[in-house]
Amino acid sequence: MNTCHDDKGRFCTGSGAAGQPGSHHAGQATKTGAAGGKERQRSSSPSKPGTADSRTSIGTVPGYSEEGAHAWRGANDGVFAQAAAAYNKKHDLSPGDPDYFTPERLKAWAMVESGGHPKDFATDPFQVNKKGDWDDQKAKRCGLQRGQAMTPATSAAAALEWWHYKAYKHDANGRETTFKSVEGAFRDYNGKKDAYPYHPRVEHRDWYGKEVTKLDRIMSSQERK
């Protein structure tokens, strides 16, 4: 599963360039583009749980500009909104349930996974079907085939099911028992123990879980304003 770093392990800034730890999150509370202009705001309010979400704009994830050459980061907003609504309906989830997904949470997650990789973002933005990360449970839990051609819609739906699986402890029969935590689910979804230059001495899975949940909190607070 890629996160926003280049092939040399360097952190990617919001513009996609390699930078230093935290540089792409400078000024996260403000929504500004590369030229200092305002990023676009959400075009409509969230849908009710269990209903189709017709939004085509979720909003900009802090640190991941959608201005100019980076407009591709907003291309999957409609897909993410629909995927979140379908997931919540399938699992009978409502706001307040820990495993309930807003489009904002889903988009924040996608940015951490592939916000620095436009080609991946256009095919498998959640990096759920990469050869090196394959698990046979993905066929059973997510309906995936190893190496199948991916689309953002397929990626989002499968990633949500895989996240849901990782979010729970299971008994000997595979039944869900205890919900771990939102951060713990993201941590186990990633699973990588490597350390990168932008988070030295910290396992990547730990950084990943904290990063996604941090961006989710920021996006959620902006949505309530």
C-alpha positions in Angstrom: 0.0 0.0 0.0 1.6 3.3 -1.1 1.5 6.4 1.0 2.5 9.8 -0.1 6.2 9.2 -0.6 8.3 8.8 -3.7 10.3 5.8 -4.9 13.3 6.8 -2.7 11.2 6.8 0.5 11.0 10.5 0.7 7.9 12.2 1.9 5.7 13.9 -0.7 4.4 17.4 -0.1 0.9 18.4 -1.0 2.3 19.5 -4.4 3.7 16.0 -5.0 7.3 17.0 -4.5 9.7 15.3 -2.1 10.0 17.2 1.2 10.7 16.9 4.9 8.6 15.3 7.6 5.4 17.3 8.1 6.1 19.8 5.4 2.9 18.9 3.4 0.8 19.5 6.5 1.9 23.0 7.3 -1.1 25.1 8.0 -3.5 22.2 7.9 -6.3 24.2 9.6 -6.5 26.5 6.5 -7.6 25.5 3.1 -5.2 27.2 0.7 -3.8 26.2 -2.6 -0.3 26.3 -3.9 -0.8 30.0 -4.8 -2.4 30.9 -1.5 -6.0 31.0 -2.9 -9.0 29.4 -1.3 -9.6 25.7 -2.1 -13.1 24.8 -3.2 -15.6 24.1 -0.4 -18.1 21.3 -0.2 -21.0 21.7 -2.6 -23.7 20.2 -0.5 -24.4 18.6 2.9 -23.9 14.9 3.8 -26.7 12.5 2.9 -28.6 10.6 5.6 -27.1 7.2 6.5 -28.1 4.4 4.2 -29.1 6.6 1.3 -27.3 7.3 -1.9 -24.9 10.3 -1.7 -25.1 12.4 -4.8 -22.3 14.8 -3.9 -19.6 15.4 -6.5 -17.4 17.4 -4.3 -16.3 16.4 -0.8 -13.8 19.1 -0.1 -10.0 19.4 -0.1 -8.0 17.3 2.4 -5.6 19.6 4.3 -2.1 19.4 2.8 -3.3 17.9 -0.5 -4.0 20.8 -2.9 -6.5 20.3 -5.7 -5.5 23.5 -7.5 -4.2 23.5 -11.1 -2.1 20.4 -11.9 -3.4 18.7 -8.7 -7.1 18.8 -9.6 -7.0 15.0 -10.1 -7.2 14.7 -6.3 -10.9 15.6 -6.5 -11.7 13.3 -9.4 -13.0 10.5 -7.2 -15.2 12.5 -4.8 -18.5 11.2 -6.3 -17.2 7.6 -6.1 -16.1 8.0 -2.5 -19.4 9.5 -1.4 -21.4 6.6 -3.0 -19.0 4.0 -1.6 -19.3 5.3 1.9 -23.2 5.4 1.7 -23.3 1.8 0.3 -20.9 0.5 3.0 -23.0 2.1 5.8 -26.2 0.7 4.4 -24.7 -2.8 4.0 -23.5 -2.9 7.6 -26.5 -0.9 9.0 -24.3 1.9 10.4 -25.3 5.3 11.5 -23.4 8.4 12.6 -22.0 7.7 16.0 -21.1 4.1 15.2 -17.3 3.8 15.3 -17.1 2.0 12.0 -19.4 4.5 10.2 -17.7 6.1 7.2 -18.3 9.7 6.0 -17.1 10.6 2.6 -14.6 12.9 4.3 -13.0 10.0 6.2 -12.8 8.0 3.0 -11.2 10.8 1.1 -8.7 11.6 3.8 -7.7 7.9 3.8 -7.3 7.9 0.0 -4.9 10.9 0.3 -2.7 9.1 2.7 -2.7 6.0 0.5 -2.2 7.6 -3.0 -2.5 11.4 -2.7 1.0 11.6 -4.2 0.5 9.0 -7.0 -2.0 10.1 -9.7 -1.8 6.9 -11.6 -2.7 4.8 -8.6 -5.4 7.3 -7.6 -7.0 6.8 -10.9 -7.1 3.0 -10.6 -6.7 1.6 -7.1 -6.6 4.6 -4.8 -6.7 2.5 -1.6 -4.0 0.1 -2.8 -6.1 -2.8 -1.8 -5.1 -5.2 -4.6 -1.3 -4.9 -4.9 0.6 -8.1 -5.5 2.9 -7.7 -2.5 -0.1 -7.2 -0.2 -2.3 -10.0 -1.4 -4.2 -12.0 1.2 -6.5 -14.9 0.2 -9.0 -13.5 2.7 -9.5 -10.6 0.3 -11.2 -12.9 -2.1 -13.7 -14.0 0.6 -14.2 -10.7 2.4 -13.9 -8.3 -0.5 -14.8 -10.2 -3.6 -11.5 -9.5 -5.2 -9.4 -11.6 -7.6 -5.6 -11.3 -7.3 -4.3 -8.9 -9.9 -7.7 -8.0 -11.4 -8.1 -4.7 -13.1 -9.1 -2.1 -10.6 -11.2 1.1 -10.7 -11.7 3.7 -8.0 -15.2 2.3 -7.3 -13.9 -1.3 -7.0 -11.0 -0.1 -4.9 -13.2 1.9 -2.5 -15.8 -0.9 -2.0 -13.1 -3.6 -1.4 -11.0 -1.4 0.9 -14.0 -0.6 3.1 -14.7 -4.3 3.5 -11.1 -5.1 4.2 -11.0 -2.2 6.7 -14.1 -3.6 8.4 -12.5 -7.0 8.6 -9.4 -5.5 10.2 -11.4 -3.4 12.6 -12.6 -6.4 14.6 -11.2 -9.2 16.5 -12.6 -12.6 15.5 -13.3 -15.8 17.3 -12.2 -19.3 16.2 -15.1 -19.4 13.8 -14.3 -16.1 12.2 -17.2 -14.2 13.8 -16.7 -10.6 14.8 -16.3 -10.2 18.5 -14.6 -6.9 19.6 -14.2 -3.6 17.7 -10.5 -2.5 18.0 -10.6 1.2 17.3 -10.7 3.4 14.2 -7.0 4.1 14.4 -6.3 0.5 15.1 -8.3 -0.6 12.0 -6.3 1.8 9.8 -3.1 0.6 11.4 -3.9 -3.1 10.7 -5.1 -2.3 7.2 -1.7 -1.0 6.4 0.3 -3.5 8.4 3.8 -2.3 7.4 6.5 -2.2 10.0 9.0 -0.2 8.0 10.2 3.2 9.1 10.6 6.0 6.5 12.6 9.2 6.6 9.5 11.3 7.4 8.7 9.2 10.5 12.0 7.8 11.7 11.8 5.2 14.5 8.1 4.9 14.1 6.6 1.8 12.3 4.8 2.9 9.2 1.5 1.2 10.3 1.5 3.3 13.5 2.2 6.5 11.6 -0.5 5.6 9.0 -3.2 5.0 11.6 -2.5 8.3 13.3 -2.2 10.2 10.1 -5.5 9.1 8.6 -7.5 9.6 11.9 -5.9 13.1 12.3 -7.0 14.2 8.8 -10.4 12.6 9.4 -10.8 14.7 12.5 -9.8 17.9 10.7 -12.2 17.1 7.8 -15.0 16.3 10.2 -14.6 19.6 12.1 -14.6 21.5 8.9 -17.8 19.7 7.8 -19.6 20.8 11.0 -18.8 24.5 10.4 
